[in-house]
Amino acid sequence: MEQHRERITTAIVTGAGRGIGAATAKRLAAAGHRVGVFDIREEEAQQVAAAIAAAGGQALALRCDVGRRDEVERAIAEVERQWGEPPLVLVNNAGVGGPFHRVDEVSDEEWDWIVNTNLRSVFLFARRLLPSMKERGFGRIVNIASIQGLLGSAHSSTYVASKHGMIGYTKTIAAEWGPYGITCNAICPGYVDTALGVQPDAIADYMRRVMAKSPVKRIALPDEIAALAEHLIGPHGGYINGASYTIDGGISAHVGITDDL
Ligand SMILES: NC(=O)c1ccc[n+]([C@@H]2O[C@H](COP(=O)([O-])OP(=O)(O)OC[C@H]3O[C@@H](n4cnc5c(N)ncnc54)[C@H](O)[C@@H]3O)[C@@H](O)[C@H]2O)c1
């Protein structure tokens, strides 16, 4: 049946040098996709691509600053040259949190860095890739947002704004490009065991507070997020479009005021 049709194709995962992106790239490669492993940290991207190759998969590591149009277009062109076809699967995962700041402490440079990396990137990749997905009648886009794309969070205003924007953009791509066989969905993780989620200088205190808030009393593993991305891209994901999936152990499901009664 059409809705269960497997489509193995060329994929791009951004920010795939470590964390959630690396786990996603490995999963997609294991499922048979050829994977462009994009990251601003080239060496890490190469290590992930080498691990994929060692496991029998196909991967191409490329340096790409996702907030810069020239680098995005150059890296996509390199993937197309290598494998002779346009990427039909895209996971916009590269993201930065930035320091915890009040709104009046955020500099222009910090705003531009976070918004360009987390949100402008989604526009740059979408504008470049959607026409070829439309031409092939198939596309799968997964945007790694955050529960901070659904809720406010003190001292993270720029990150929160960028992730809310990502979710709005996800819904709009879904509406605009769904008729051409293209789906676009967002994943909203809570706290994941990666370098971004746990800042080294505050690790013990941060972990204690996250565990206390989490109904399941742990943070997520990167592969738990990657598995959801794989589902949205895979043969059972075709009817899911414009959705935002919370995957946070229940953190955002409860107000918490009555917990101590
Ligand atoms: N870790 C969490 O708790 C958590 C929670 C919610 C959402 N997220 C989101 O998940 C995504 C992945 O984060 P992670 O936790 O794996 O973090 P991470 O820091 O381990 O990995 C992010 C990767 O993105 C790369 N990157 C950063 N800026 C880039 C740029 N300009 N161009 C290309 N690559 C760039 C980094 O080099 C790194 O390899 C992010 O979008 C993040 O906002 C993470």
The ligand as a Tripos MOL2 file, in Angstrom:
@<TRIPOS>MOLECULE
LIG
   44    48     1     0     0
SMALL
NO_CHARGES

@<TRIPOS>ATOM
      1 N1         20.1960   18.0520   24.3920 N.am      1 LIG1
      2 C1         19.0040   18.4790   24.7590 C.2       1 LIG1
      3 O1         18.6270   18.4070   25.9250 O.2       1 LIG1
      4 C2         18.0680   19.0370   23.7250 C.ar      1 LIG1
      5 C3         16.7640   19.3030   24.1080 C.ar      1 LIG1
      6 C4         15.8730   19.8120   23.1840 C.ar      1 LIG1
      7 C5         16.2920   20.0590   21.8940 C.ar      1 LIG1
      8 N2         17.5810   19.8080   21.5390 N.ar      1 LIG1
      9 C6         17.9610   20.1210   20.1690 C.3       1 LIG1
     10 O2         18.5650   19.0040   19.5800 O.3       1 LIG1
     11 C7         19.4610   19.4140   18.5630 C.3       1 LIG1
     12 C8         20.7670   18.6710   18.7170 C.3       1 LIG1
     13 O3         21.3330   19.0380   19.9350 O.3       1 LIG1
     14 P1         22.2780   18.0760   20.7970 P.3       1 LIG1
     15 O4         21.6930   18.0330   22.1470 O.co2     1 LIG1
     16 O5         22.5820   16.8180   20.0820 O.co2     1 LIG1
     17 O6         23.5620   19.0350   20.8910 O.3       1 LIG1
     18 P2         25.1030   18.8510   20.5670 P.3       1 LIG1
     19 O7         25.7300   20.1420   20.9440 O.co2     1 LIG1
     20 O8         25.6210   17.5930   21.1560 O.co2     1 LIG1
     21 O9         25.1090   18.6830   18.9760 O.3       1 LIG1
     22 C9         24.8250   19.7530   18.1350 C.3       1 LIG1
     23 C10        25.6830   19.6430   16.9040 C.3       1 LIG1
     24 O10        25.3740   20.7680   16.0660 O.3       1 LIG1
     25 C11        26.5910   21.2710   15.5560 C.3       1 LIG1
     26 N3         26.4510   22.6750   15.2020 N.ar      1 LIG1
     27 C12        26.3590   23.7480   16.0270 C.ar      1 LIG1
     28 N4         26.2870   24.8770   15.2990 N.ar      1 LIG1
     29 C13        26.3210   24.5010   14.0030 C.ar      1 LIG1
     30 C14        26.2910   25.2130   12.7830 C.ar      1 LIG1
     31 N5         26.2110   26.5660   12.7510 N.pl3     1 LIG1
     32 N6         26.3420   24.5210   11.6290 N.ar      1 LIG1
     33 C15        26.4360   23.1600   11.6550 C.ar      1 LIG1
     34 N7         26.4960   22.4380   12.7600 N.ar      1 LIG1
     35 C16        26.4300   23.1100   13.9290 C.ar      1 LIG1
     36 C17        27.5990   21.0640   16.6690 C.3       1 LIG1
     37 O11        28.9260   21.1010   16.1810 O.3       1 LIG1
     38 C18        27.1810   19.7170   17.2130 C.3       1 LIG1
     39 O12        27.8550   18.6590   16.5750 O.3       1 LIG1
     40 C19        19.5740   20.9370   18.6990 C.3       1 LIG1
     41 O13        18.8270   21.5750   17.7170 O.3       1 LIG1
     42 C20        19.0090   21.2050   20.0680 C.3       1 LIG1
     43 O14        18.4480   22.4960   20.1630 O.3       1 LIG1
     44 C21        18.4800   19.3020   22.4240 C.ar      1 LIG1
@<TRIPOS>BOND
     1     1     2 1
     2     2     3 2
     3     2     4 1
     4     4     5 ar
     5     4    44 ar
     6     5     6 ar
     7     6     7 ar
     8     7     8 ar
     9     8     9 1
    10     8    44 ar
    11     9    10 1
    12     9    42 1
    13    10    11 1
    14    11    12 1
    15    11    40 1
    16    12    13 1
    17    13    14 1
    18    14    15 2
    19    14    16 1
    20    14    17 1
    21    17    18 1
    22    18    19 2
    23    18    20 1
    24    18    21 1
    25    21    22 1
    26    22    23 1
    27    23    24 1
    28    23    38 1
    29    24    25 1
    30    25    26 1
    31    25    36 1
    32    26    27 ar
    33    26    35 ar
    34    27    28 ar
    35    28    29 ar
    36    29    30 ar
    37    29    35 ar
    38    30    31 1
    39    30    32 ar
    40    32    33 ar
    41    33    34 ar
    42    34    35 ar
    43    36    37 1
    44    36    38 1
    45    38    39 1
    46    40    41 1
    47    40    42 1
    48    42    43 1
@<TRIPOS>SUBSTRUCTURE
     1 LIG1         1 GROUP 0 **** ****
